[in-house]
Every structure is written in C-alpha cells, then in structure tokens.
C-alpha cells in the first residue's frame, strides 16, 4: 500500500479518483479532491487515471 497525495494546484476536481477509490478520496465543496485515508491499495492505479496527474503515491 502507498500513501496518496493530491497536488491541490493541479487538481481539477473531475472525480475520477473518488469514483475509483471512494474510501481514500473525496471531492469536497471547494471542487478539489482530498485524501481521506492513510494507505491506499489502488494508489498507483488511481494516480495513472488522473487526467491532470495531480495524484502521487509515497
């Protein structure tokens, strides 16, 4: 598992990450995705699917 991070400056709030892994990502009222978990077993897959490459995994 890896710890996901979202680059808030790059995030466009498309919701792909939340749709793929709602237990780890949440698009909030500010229109940005936020990490809501410590570890994500789908982190690499979600990061690759982000259309603006705003997600990284540690």
C-alpha positions, -999 to +999 in steps of 0.1 A: +000+000+000+010+036-005+001+069+009-017+091-017-012+128-020-032+153-041-015+183-057-042+209-049-028+234-075-031+208-103-064+191-092-094+200-114-119+180-093-130+157-121-139+129-095-121+100-112-101+093-080-133+093-059-151+071-083-123+046-084-115+046-047-141+064-025-126+051+007-095+071+000-105+102-020-133+128-016-141+157-038-152+185-014-172+217-018-141+235-029-140+214-061-108+197-051-100+161-043-088+154-007-072+122+007-092+107+035-072+076+042-037+067+054-029+040+029-044+031-005-040-002-022-052+013-055-029+044-053-008+037-084-039+028-105-057+059-094-027+081-100-023+068-135-060+075-142-059+111-130-062+132-162-040+160-148-015+139-129-025+156-096-021+123-076+011+109-064+019+079-041+046+077-014 
